[in-house]
């Protein structure tokens, strides 16, 4: 998975765990400087960009242009990567899952340096001094990012050397130093080197007769210093560690391994005969991926992409990692020849690259892994059952979609049996006239692509939009373009100035009562492999308005312009920003009118300054706002008078959270609101767009309203579950730091992804359930679920957690449906520390916790207990 995929559509799926309030980083680094709390007033003191501090005083204190209200994008992303790294550190995770997250962290940070640090360095070299919304120049951001990343790499190394490697050894899996091997084992390794490794190595010397060698991006190399046997002169030689040989060389398969770089280093005498090897030190460099050409002047988009790929190979170096103990001579040579600043050099003990350590996950050691997960069939799309319970014919997928909309939830639901089946059946169906699809990323052996080719072979009209500018997938997409075109399919490559990021497909089918349109609008790519590790949603619908809107979108891909009028879909860059702004302001109007108002948004990133400002203003009006943001978040929650009604959460687990869901309550709780008055109808949306400037203004995105009450209930359940998660959820403080939730001593553990796996299993095996998840684990919720706006019995407002001194929590029971228990007693941390907290006079917070730095506020008893645990420890 790619929390290794930051946005490649995203980074490679990160995970963070929850528990007692554990800070996201030992150093408690913030995402925008440091912030504190005034111990006398309880007011959050927000750091000014200039280095001062300003206490915010209600609405009068909020200025959209004040950088104090915006966290830095780059530092916020690094805060997310700390949460990813914490999964490797967390002892509650199985050992090989921790190894997996060491690898994920490496991949994520590689991408961060290639994309974000590379972009900053590009701006610096271009002389850009314009400040971001948080008040920093590119140079200031570059320096802060390097300073923030350095202790993170040290923490990764310490995690491996001090914790994971010894734990592996305890479990019988030893990563050995070469000298730890026996004499017989070293002899076998030398033979392996001479037979299999030596022929692949190419030493590249740097001397008056040889220029400094080209070093490819992310390659691991040895810097070898040799001296002639007579002692005269020394030569620098680069030896690339082969990437097509196993990084972990098995001494005894499944039990003892040596890193290939150590095998090479120990046998360099065979590569460098008749000279003295003075030293051999590892290094690894990262190049900028932000190489672009002006699309407006490009003669051909394919030629432009191929040129970008070529330029990326030789792009500026943005990071150099060197092995601890490298000599000053070798280090100085590399730094000088690559024209690096010393601040770009990261000296690290231990391995420099943990990506290939995932090989250990292939070992047959189930006790060291999470239980295996197999995506389940969707109940609505399973085979029909005969009266005797025997398997019958497959359900007609188009008939099922006509009956009611279908919500797909990957990786809980099988991608192959749902999305791929939708397109495969369309390709074979004689009544289907046309298929259109937008491909941003897809698998190297894509069944989706094959279905489109089959459709063309079967005489269907097929049109495909393949986004050539999907970063790091450009080469893969170029190959698919050529294959599609070779099969006579019309392919659009992208649009000038925009990336096409929609996750949409359209099937046009001739039926007895005319032509019907079947649409798939999703949050994730048409990629069968990432669908096994990314959490994404998809809507299959026969809604005519959504179908007609998609017709317009696909016509834009091949035509000259994008329509600005749509029936239901929110389309960026033409309607989405205005509609989101309208929805946020409408909630604020409801709050000012005395009605309960609510916004819940689950996105990967909240970066757009204008939307952040709109959310601040809605919060000041009294709107209760929950933001479930996987990584980048510019907004500061908990600023008194500005964002005290806002909570920001981040859930990181075994799967990469990639779905986007927006919920606007729209006055639905007000029983006195006339039926014909504006509002009164809660709105749910799912789709491809994060709340980032690039998604709203520079990409073609599609977001669909969800109107089916059954699907709304499922979405409500997911949002409610994530808000109650106490195992994989982090909560943000106003200063940009995160605290990790943990269940109290007597509280059951709630893990969003574990509950959803259980729910999906039940739905797949219970003949009485015909929707994706039962969504029945909560008896109470403060999110609405029905289609017309009346409050359902299950969602009647109950006593608040502050009033009952308890919290509703999911209890998992031996494979049975989760149930809800209400804890009547205070969590132990509260009852045992009565002097550490009190109930404030606040409409929004139930608890105030006294800390060494002042008072912090929490809505729930769990949150207060978590804060006490953190500060007490």
Secondary structure, DSSP 8 states (H G I E B T S, - for coil): --EEEEETTEEE---B--SSSEESSTT---SSS--EE-TTT--EEEE-TTS-EEE--TGGG--TT-GGGB--HHHHHHHHHHHHHHHHH-TTS-HHHHHHHHHHHHHHHHHHIIIIIHHHHHHHHTT-----TTS--HHHHHHHHHHHHHHHHHHHHHIIIIIIHHHHHHTT-EEE-GGGS-HHHHHHHHHHIIIIIGGG---EEEBTTB------TT-EEEEEEEEETTS--EEEEEEE--SSS-SEEEEETTTEEEEHHHHHHHTHHHHSTTEEEEEEEEEEEEE-------GGG-S-HHHHHHHHHHHHHT--EEEEEEETT--HHHHHHHHHHTT--GGGEEEESS-S--GGGGGGGGSS-GGGS------B--GGGSEEE-TTS-EEEE--HHHHHHHS-EEEEETTB-SIIIIIHHHHHHHH-TTEEEEEEEES---TT-HHHHHHHHHHHTT-EEEEEE-TTSTT-HHHHHHHHHHHHHTT-EEE--BTTBEE---EEEEEEEETTEEEEEEEEESS-S-TTGGGTEEEEEEEE--HHHHHHHHHHHHHHHSS---S--SS-EEETTTHHHHHHHHHHHHHHHHHTT---EEEEEES-B--HHHHHHHHHHHHHT-EEEEEESS-B-B----TTTTTTEEEEEEB-SSEE---EEEE-TTTT-TTS-TTSS--S-EEEEES--BSHHHHHSEEEEEEEE--HHHHHHHHHHHHHHHH-SSSEEEE-TTS-EEE----TTS----HHHHHHHHHHHHHH-TT--SS----S-S--SS---SSS---GGGS----HHHHT--EEEEEETTEEEEEEE--S--HHHHT-GGGEE--S-SS-SEEEEETTEEEEESSHHHHHHHHHHHH-
